[in-house]
Amino acid sequence: MRAILVLVLMVFGSVAYAEPNLDRQLFNKVQDGDFIAVQVFVEDAQQRFEAGDLSADDMRDLFIVLSGSHPKTTAFVKAWLNQDTGNHYARIARAWSLWNSAIAMSSSRNGWAYEAAHDMRDEATQHARFAHAAASDLIPASDAVIIMYYFNKDVGDPVSALNHVMDSHPNWGTLQRAFDFVGRYGMEAIEAFCQEYAARISDEGATVCLMYGQAIHGEVRNIDPGDWEGYTPDNPEMVTYRLLNLINNFGYDTVTEPQLTWMENAFLTTEPDLHDLVNLDQWARTFENRFGMFLKRRNTVNKLRHAHLDRALTFLEMDPLNLRLLDMVEAVQFELPWITVFNDDGSAVTRRVATGETPAEKAARLEAQAEQARAFSIRRLYAAPFSDSFWHTYTNVHIGADVLRYFEFEDAQINSIVFADDPVLRLDLYLLFKTRQLQVYHDAQKEGARSEVIQAAASVDPATDILCPFVRAERLRTHICTQEAGRFPRCAEYVPLMEESYAIVVDMAKAAPQCDAVRDAEIDALWYTPIPLEEVLPPLD
């Protein structure tokens, strides 16, 4: 778990306190599509940075905007680069845009996602190499050399990039990103690294550096940086790394009540930038797993997400396909907070906080929640189109309990099978869905059927739309479980699939002459092919 926490922090995070509204000013210019205004803005920002008027994190925040997932931002950066391929600002913006997209793409583990992410990272490193060679003082470019080096060593020399920045514009973000080069060699190497570089940043730099090293690579457990002589509770970086250290290096049997209370308060009162916010969310989940049940500290994630909802919504406006932000916002925006009550016997009861909302208010909230789920399911697929679970969720939230839509979304379900880590599971769900479709179709033929059921089934051909697709999926499942049963444990499991109804579909499918071609086809001819995203999903707003 420590490695996961560290990766997110090193790639994205450093406690940043940017000049107010710089990022919003730049975002608005990008949305207006004004290439000249954006060019002038970033050039001016770079000059102010070199003069000492802006910080390294100010520059990072600007390029977080330029590498965000807003469709207009992505299109703008691509067009900016196409019209001026030698522009190092456009190059590094495109590099980070591709790199971030590759991270989202990698949320799926299949070959489709791997190939797409690999190609994005490869192009990103090419842009980063050009940008750093052209402008070694551009902080996002030196960051890219340090971070992307492990993917492609041709991106540049990270040690040279580190030394140049720490000589000319020393800052904690650069040092933090380079930490992995020494962290693996233990605390002795970390101490030398911190003494060499961190003292250049500030009087507290070496202490901050050692706190970070202890948090992610510490060899001695149960050390609280809050007890260190140099610890300053008003220093936001020290607060962040004390929190990370307590989570990483303490257990439920060694952490104290005051430490737990301090951690819970830190989660809620910290004022994070975008990437620190998603770090906090991940750390809160680790906190709950490590301390929650054993020490009666529950709902930390829920509390954090409610506390930082406005901040997350602001970030999401500029980065609307950010998978982590989507999860954070969807979990709480239209949900009531949770509260856990512990009984004397140690058992726990978790329930939603009563708010006194009227039935009409509750109905409106739930409808807004359902609409958000539909919209966010589309966003997730634009971010990670090779995710079987995202295609499955998209289908479910759009159908919901609406029988009128029960015969839609065939293409989405096919994609969930094509991209599946476990195709047997997805085929089972598809077969179950076809069984349910046949039930709805038969219900529509009955006397006294509801008008909406009749309407839903009006244009359905039971053989073409239900039975033959059922035969095809059932043949594929049988083939997979015959040839590769060892890879998919579900093959050996008893899956009832609504037994009686399932048996009826099987019998009808066997008797349908329209399905002879599917029954007789070579198995290789039955494999599904992916359906392009733009043919299935509506365009993003």
N, C-alpha and C positions, 0 to 999 in steps of 0.2 A: 504493500500500500504506500510506503514511503516514497518509492520510486515514482508512482503515479502522481502523488501530490507535488513532488519536486518538478516533474516534467512540465506540468501546466504552469507552475510559477516561473520556471526559468525561461520558457518560451515567450510568455506574455507579460508576466507580472513584474511590476516594481511600483512602489507606492508613489503615486504621481500627484502633484498639486499644480496643475497647469494654470496658465493665465486664463481667467474666466472668459468663457464664450469664444475662445479662439476656434475650438473645434466646430461649434455651431456656425460661426461665420463662414468657415471653409465649406461646411456641409451645404449651406444655402447657396453658395456660389457654384458648387458642383451640381446641385439640383437645377440651377438656372442654365447649366450647360455652357457657362462662360469660360472658355479656355484661357483667354488672356487674363481675366481676373484671377483665376486660380493660379496661373503661372506667376503673376506678380505677387500674389499673396504668399506663396511658398518661398519664393526668392527673398522677399522681405523678411519672412520668418527666419530663414537660414542666416541672413545677415545679422539679424538681431540676436540669434543664438551665438554666432561667432563673436559678437560684441559683448556677450554676457548678459543681455537683456532678457533672453528666454532660456529656459532650462532644456536639458536633453529630453526630459519627459514631455515638455511642451511639444518638441518636434515629433516625438513618438506619437503623441495624441493626434497630431495633424495627419500623420500617415495611417493611423488606425481608421480615421475617417475615410481617407482615400482608398483604403483596402477593405472597406466595409462591404457587406453583402447586399446593400440596397441596389435594386436593378438599375436605377439611373446612375448610381455611382460606378458600378461595374462597367456599364456601357460607356460612360464618360471616360474612364481611365483607358479602356481599350482604344477608343477613338483618339484620345490625347496622344497615346503612344503611336498609333498608326500614322498620324499626321506629322509626328516629329520623333522619329525612331532614335535620334541621338539625345533626346531629353532625359537626363539622368533622374529627374524628379518623376517623370512618367514611368520610367523603367522600374524604379524601386517601388512605386505604388502598385504597378502591375505585378511585380514579384511577390509582394505580400498578399495581394488579392488572390493570386493563384495558390500561394502557400496555405492561406486560410481555407480556401475552397477544398484543397486536398485534405486538410484535417477533417472537415465535415464529410467529405466523400469517404474517408477511411473509417467512418462509423459503421460501414458495412464491411464484411470480411470476405466477400467473394471475389473471384477473379476479375469481374467487370469493374468493381470499385477499385481494386488494387491497380489495375492497368490505368484507369483514368487518373487516379491520385498520383501515380508514378509519373505520368506524362506532365501533369500540372507542376509537380515539384521540379522536374527536370527543366521545364521552361522557366520556372521561378528562379532557379539558380543561375541560369544564363543571364537573365535581366539583372540579378543582384551583382554578378561579377562585373558587368558593364558599369553599373551605377557606382560601385565602390571604386573601381579604377578611375572613374571620371570625377568623383567627389568623395574623397576619403573622410572629409569632415562631416558628411551627411550621416547623422546618427542612425536612421533606419537602414542605411546601406551597410554600415559596420555591424549593426545588429544582425543583419541577414547573413553576412559572412560567418559570424560566430555561430549562429543557430543552424544554418543550412549546411555547414561544413560536414556534418556527419552523414548527410545524404549524398553530397557530391563534393569531393575534396577539391575539385576544380573551381569552386566558387571563389576561392581566395585563401589567404593565410590568416587564420583567426588570431594567432599570436601577434602578428604584425598589426592587425586591425585593433586588437586590444591595446597594444603599446601606444599606437598613434593616438587613440582617443584618450587614454589615461594620461598621456603627456600633455595633450592640448586642451582637452575638455573633460577632466575626470568627473565621473558620475557613477552612481551606484548601479543604475540599470545595466550599463555595459559590463561592469564587473560581475554582476549577478549572472548575466547570460554566459559569461566565460567560466563560471564556477565549476562546471562539470569536467573541465580539463584537469583540475587538480583534486576535486573532491574524492575521487576514487582512490587517491593515495593516502588518505587518512588525515587526522587532525594536525599532525606535524607539518604536512605539506600545506594544509589550509592556513595554519598560523603564519607560515612564511609568506604565503600568497597575500594574506590580509595585511601584513606589515609592509609588504612591498608596494601594494597598490592602494589600499583603502584609506590610509592616512592622507593621501593626496586629496581626498574628497572633502573631509571635514575632520574636526578634532574627535568626533565620535565615530568616524568611519571604520576604524579597526574593530571597535567593539561591535558595531552593527554587523560587520563582515563575519566575525567569530560567532555571533549569535546565529547567523544564517547557516554557517558551517556546522555548528552544533545541532541545529534543527534538522538538517537533511543528511548529514554524514557523521553525526556524533557517535562515538564508540562507547561513551559512558551514558547510561540511562539515568532518568530521574534527576537531571540537573535542570533547575529552573533559572533561566536568565534574569528573571525578575529579582533574584537575590544577588546578581552580580553588582559589583561596586559601580560600574559605569552605566548601569541601566537607568534610563530616563523615561518615565511613563508618558511624558509629553511628546516623545519622539515616535511618530507613527510607524516608522520602519521597525523600531525595537518592539513596539506593541505587536506588530504583525508576526515577527519572528519568535517572540515569546509564545504567542498563540500556537504557531506551527510546531514549536519545540514541545510544548505541553501535550499536544495531540500525538506527535510522533513518538515521543520518548518516555511517556508515562503510561502506566497501566491502571486498570480500575482499582487495583489493590494498593497503588502507591500515590495516586493523585489525592489531594486534600480538598475538603469542602470549599475553603476560600479560593483555591485554584479553579475549581469547577465553576463557582459563581463568577469569578473574573472572566473566564472563557465565555460563558453565556453572555455576559455583558459586552465583551469585545465584539462578538458576532453581531450584536444589534446596534452598537454605537459607532463602529468604524465607518469612515466615509470613503469607500473604495472607488477607484476608477473602474472602467469596464472589466478589465481582466482580473483585477483583484476581487471584483464581485463574484465572478464565476469560480475563482479560487476559494473564496469564503464558503460558497455554497457546497463545494466538494468537501472542504474541511469539516463543515457542519455535519455532513453525512457520516464522515469518519468518526466524528465526536459521538454521534448517536450510536454507531455500531460498537464503539469501544467503551463508552461510559453510560449510555442511555438507560438500558434496562437494569444493569447491575447497580447503578447508583441513582436511580430514579430521576434521570435527566432526560426527559422525552420532548419531542416536538421541536427540537432546536432548528431543524431545517425549515419547518413550517413558520416558526417565529421569525427567522432570518428573512425568509422570502416575503412575508408580510411587511417587515420593517423596511426592507429595501425595494418595495414594489415600484414606487415612483421613480427611483433611480433606474431600475431595470427597464421600465417602460420608456424612459428617455433614451437609454442606450439602444433599445430595440428599434426605436424609430429610425436610427441611422444604420442599424445592422439587423435588418428584419429577418434574415435567414440564419441567424446565430442559434444553433441548436440548443446550447446551454441556456441562453436567455429565454427561448421559447418554452423550455421546460419549467424554468423558474416562474415565469409570468402565468402560464396556464395553470400551474398548480394552486395558485392563490387568488388571482384577480377576482374571480367570481365564486370563490369558495369561502365558507366561514372558517375562522381560525379553529384550531384543535386545542383541546385541553385534556390532560391526563390526570386522573385521580388514582392514587395508590392506596390500596386497602391494607389493613393491618397484617394480612397474611403474605404481603409482598406482591399480590396480583395487581394488575393495572387495568383500568377502564378508560378508554379514550373516546371522547365524543366532541361534537362540534359545539362551539360556544353559542348559546342562545342570544339572538339579537332583537327578538321581538318583531321581526319583519312580518308584514301582512301576507296573506295568500297571493295577492296580486304582485307584491314586491318579490316574493319568492319565485313566482312564475316568470317574471321578467328577468330575474337574475339567472335562472336556469336556462332560459332561452338565449341570453347573452353568452352564457357558458358554452352551450351547444354550438352557437355560431362561431365562437372563437375556436373551438375544437376543429370545426370544419376548415376554417381559414388557416389555422396553424398546421393542419395535416398537409395542406397544399404547400405551404412554405417549406416544411421539412423535406418534401420530395424534391423541390427545386434545389435544396441544399445537398441532398443525398439521394439521387434518383435510383440507385442500385440497392436500396434497402428493402428487403422483403417485408420487414415489420412495418415500415412506413406505408408501403402500399396496402398492407392488410388493414392498418389503422385508418387510412384514408377511406377505404371501402366501408368499414364499420361505422365511422362517425357520420358519413354522408347518408347512409341508409337509415341508421338509427332504428326507430320503430315505425318508419314511414313505409307502409306496404306498397305505396305507389312507386317506390324506387327499388323494389326488390329484384327487378329484372334488369337493372342497370349495373354498371361498373364491372362488366365482364373483363374488359381489358386490364383494369387495375388488378383484378384477381390473378389473371394470367401472369402479369409482371411479378406478383408476389411469389409465384411458383418458380419463375425463371431465375430470380435472384436469391432464392432461398438457401440459407445455410443448411436447413433440414427440409428437403423437398417432400419427404413423406408427410411431415406435419402439414405443410401447406396443401398438399394434395388431399389429405384427410379433411381439412377445413373446406376445401373447394367441393369435395364430394358431399359433405354435410350441407353446404349451401345449395347445391343442386337438389338435394332431397327436400329441403325447405321450399325451394322454388316450385317443385312439383306439387307439394301440398297446397301452396297458394293457388296454383293453376287449377287444381281440382276443386278447391273451395269456390273459385269463381264460376265453375260450371253448375254448382248446386242451386236449386231453387231458393230464392230468398237471400242470395249472396249480397253482401254489402256492395254498394256502388263503387267504392274506391278499389275493392278487390277485383271487380269486373273490369274496371278501367285499367288496372295494372297489368292484367293478363290478356287484354284485348288483342294485342298484336303478337302474342307469344305463340310460336310453333313448338309444341312440346318435344317433338323429335329433334329438330334442328337446334333449339335453344337449351334443352335440358338433357334429354336422354343420350344423344350422341356425344356431347361434351362430357357427360358422366362416364360413358364407355371409354372414351379416350383417357381420361384421368385415372380411371380404375385400372386400365391396362398398363399405364406408366407406373402406377404405384406397385402393381404386381411385379413388373419387370425389375424395378429398383430393389424391391425386397427379395427377389430371387437372386439377383446378381450381387447386391451390396448390403445384405442384411447386417453384416458386422459393423458397418459404418453408421447405421441408423437403428438404434435400439427400439424405436417405435414400431419397427416391423414385427418385433416379437411380442408386442403388447396387444392386449385385447382391446380393440377400439369399437365400441358398440355402434357409434354413428346412428343414434336413434333407430335401434335395431329393426323394428317392424316396418317403419317407413323406408328404411334403407333397402330392406329385402324387396319391397314393392318396386322400388326404382330399378333394382337389379333385374327383376323379372321382366318389367316393361322394356327395359333397354335391350335385353336379350331377344325380346319378341319383335322389336322395331326393325322392319326391313330397311328403313332409311339409314340405319347405322351399320349396314353390312360393310361399307367401304372402310369405316373406322375399325371394325372388328378384324378385317382381313389385311389391313395395311401392315407393312414392315414397321417394327417398333421405332426405328430411327426416323421414320417419317412423321411420327406423332409428337416428337419433342416440340415444346413451345419455343417461339422466338420472341425476344423482347419487343414491346410496342413503344415507339418513341414517346417521350414525355409530353411533347407538345401536341401529340394526337390524343392524349388521354386527359390532361389537366387543362383547366382554364388558365388564361394568362394571369400573371401576378398583377395586382392593382398598382 
